[in-house]
Amino acid sequence: MSDFPAWQFDELKQVGKDYADVSEVEAFDVFHGQFRDVKKENERIIETLSIQKQHSVIEFGSATGAFAIQASSRAKQVYAVDVSSAMLAFAEKKAALRGISNITFCHGGFLTYEHTNAPVDFVVSSLALYHLPDFWKDTALRRLHALLNPGGRFWLYDVVYIEKGHKKNIQEWIESMEKIGGTEAVEDVTMHVREEYSTFTWVMEGLLENAGFTIDHAQYDKGVLAEYICSRK
Ligand SMILES: C[S@@+](CC[C@H](N)C(=O)[O-])C[C@H]1O[C@@H](n2cnc3c(N)ncnc32)[C@H](O)[C@@H]1O
């Protein structure tokens, strides 16, 4: 972080859930598999963006590499970026076991990753931007915008709250997680709301637009989850 000012947010310091912890990393796929169909989610992203052989993609918050690995069979090059070395090591091993050679694993994050290759066609990020406070989301989104080719697209999935009825929505979300993921899922979501930096939809949309994105599609689920597909103006 030496090239950054002393007041730079330290994104390498884990906020909320500790993804630097090897046991968290090893449990991640099984835990998320209880309440998500990650393969189907990733297929939907690949299809929606129409990722093809000539395209390059950067994923921020690549974790155990599920999206990067799936996208690598369709794209020319995938860059998988994460602040957790433990996540990167796990994902890299998974990719090596499958003989995949077109993923570059990069230790860094929204605020620190330095891309030394040509701009890319797509930036993708799922459930990772909420690790940054809103002030730093602005810096992050401007950096992501600069990584894209003109006309390039940004797919974002994050915990984002619709303001009206947010307390009720959060409570219902936590209760619904108990049914599908048990006590651990309840603790996970409770800690998320308490300690991580999810924001309101009107803040996120303003940040995206101020960073130079056009929001082509916005979809909300349960008042607490948002999907945005944006293009670079
Ligand atoms: C909840 S996991 C999401 C993983 C995956 N994208 C998914 O949708 O299942 C969040 C990941 O974001 C990473 N992360 C946290 N802060 C980050 C940052 N500032 N820049 C990039 N990745 C970050 C964590 O290390 C973790 O691997």
The ligand as a Tripos MOL2 file, in Angstrom:
@<TRIPOS>MOLECULE
LIG
   27    29     1     0     0
SMALL
NO_CHARGES

@<TRIPOS>ATOM
      1 C1        -18.8010  -13.4140   -0.1090 C.3       1 LIG1
      2 S1        -17.3630  -13.7380   -1.0440 S.3       1 LIG1
      3 C2        -18.1100  -13.7420   -2.6670 C.3       1 LIG1
      4 C3        -17.4710  -14.7190   -3.5600 C.3       1 LIG1
      5 C4        -18.0710  -14.9230   -4.9410 C.3       1 LIG1
      6 N1        -17.8890  -13.7590   -5.7820 N.3       1 LIG1
      7 C5        -19.5130  -15.3330   -4.8830 C.2       1 LIG1
      8 O1        -20.3900  -14.6200   -5.3710 O.co2     1 LIG1
      9 O2        -19.7610  -16.4150   -4.3350 O.co2     1 LIG1
     10 C6        -16.4980  -12.2130   -1.0450 C.3       1 LIG1
     11 C7        -15.0890  -12.2800   -1.6170 C.3       1 LIG1
     12 O3        -14.6500  -10.9300   -1.8300 O.3       1 LIG1
     13 C8        -13.3150  -10.7950   -1.3780 C.3       1 LIG1
     14 N2        -13.0710   -9.3750   -1.0600 N.ar      1 LIG1
     15 C9        -13.2850   -8.7120    0.0900 C.ar      1 LIG1
     16 N3        -12.9150   -7.4230   -0.0340 N.ar      1 LIG1
     17 C10       -12.4650   -7.2640   -1.3020 C.ar      1 LIG1
     18 C11       -11.9220   -6.1740   -2.0430 C.ar      1 LIG1
     19 N4        -11.7710   -4.9810   -1.4810 N.pl3     1 LIG1
     20 N5        -11.5550   -6.3650   -3.3160 N.ar      1 LIG1
     21 C12       -11.7070   -7.6020   -3.8940 C.ar      1 LIG1
     22 N6        -12.1910   -8.6740   -3.2530 N.ar      1 LIG1
     23 C13       -12.5670   -8.5040   -1.9660 C.ar      1 LIG1
     24 C14       -13.2310  -11.7450   -0.1830 C.3       1 LIG1
     25 O4        -11.8940  -12.0950    0.1130 O.3       1 LIG1
     26 C15       -14.0670  -12.9150   -0.6870 C.3       1 LIG1
     27 O5        -13.2890  -13.8360   -1.3920 O.3       1 LIG1
@<TRIPOS>BOND
     1     1     2 1
     2     2     3 1
     3     2    10 1
     4     3     4 1
     5     4     5 1
     6     5     6 1
     7     5     7 1
     8     7     8 2
     9     7     9 1
    10    10    11 1
    11    11    12 1
    12    11    26 1
    13    12    13 1
    14    13    14 1
    15    13    24 1
    16    14    15 ar
    17    14    23 ar
    18    15    16 ar
    19    16    17 ar
    20    17    18 ar
    21    17    23 ar
    22    18    19 1
    23    18    20 ar
    24    20    21 ar
    25    21    22 ar
    26    22    23 ar
    27    24    25 1
    28    24    26 1
    29    26    27 1
@<TRIPOS>SUBSTRUCTURE
     1 LIG1         1 GROUP 0 **** ****
